Amino acid sequence: MRLDRFKNDPTEMRGKYSIIENRNGGRIVHNGDPIDDFFVIKLKDINAEAGLLAYAASARANGDAELADDVQRLSQQAGINHLYSKIPD
């Protein structure tokens, strides 16, 4: 399977998802433009637990133990631990 962003027109480089930013009362939509590029991982993705654990380890190594703890806790609900775990599509 390939990421949508690499299947589409290479000049577009957009993926499958957009993000709506809810912080600060805003409803800003991010479509993956270069300035706010992103990669979405759904917790039910069978690969999510490993990805979140790696992110937590990096956060801890970069001095943010609080974020690392939160992400590590979230990883316990991800991947094969998720009730609706599935292979990404």
N, C-alpha and C positions, 0 to 999 in steps of 0.2 A: 504494500500500500504506500502511496506517496501523499505528502501533504498537499492540500488544495493549492496553497500558495505557489507550489512548484509545478502544478498541473496547468494552471491558468496562464494567461498572457504574461510572459516574464516581466513586462514593463509595469504591470499592475501590482504584482507581489502581494495580493490580498488573500487571506485565508477564508475559512468557512464561517467565522464568527465576527461579530462586532461587540464592543463593550460599552455599556452605559454606565457612566460615572455618577454615582449617587451621593458622593461626599459633598459636604457644604451646600446641600440643597439644590445642587445642579442636576441637569439631565443631559450632560455632554456625551455625545456618541463618538467613540473612537473606532475608526474603521481599519486601523493598522497602517496608517500613513507612517513614513519613515520616522517622524518626530516622536510618535507614540506607538511604535511597533510592539506587538505582544504575542504570546503563545498561550492559548487556553488549554487547561487540563481539567477535564471533568473528573470528579472523584470516583465515578463508577468505571472509569477507564482502568483496565487491568494493570497498566503501567504507572498509574498515578502514585501508588504508595512509594515506589522506588524513587520517582521524581521528586516527591515532597521530602523524602528523607535526605536526598542529596542537597536539596535547597536548604533544609534545616542545618545540615552540616556546614554548608558554606556560610550561612548567616552566623552560626556560632564561631566559625573561624575568623569571620570579619568583625567580631566583637558585639553582635546583637543577640545575646542569650535569650532575651524575652521573645523576640520574633522566632528564634530557633525552637523554643519550647512550644509556642503556639502552632507552628507549622508541623512539628513532630507529633503533637496531639491530633492535629487534623489528619495526618497520615494514617492514624489508627482507624479511620473511617473510610479509607480509600483503597482502591485496587480490589484485591480479592476479599478484603474486609467489608466492602460495600455490598449491601443487600442485592443491588441490581448490577453487579460487576459484569463487564462485557469487554470484548475486543473492540478497539476503536474502529470507526467506519470512515 
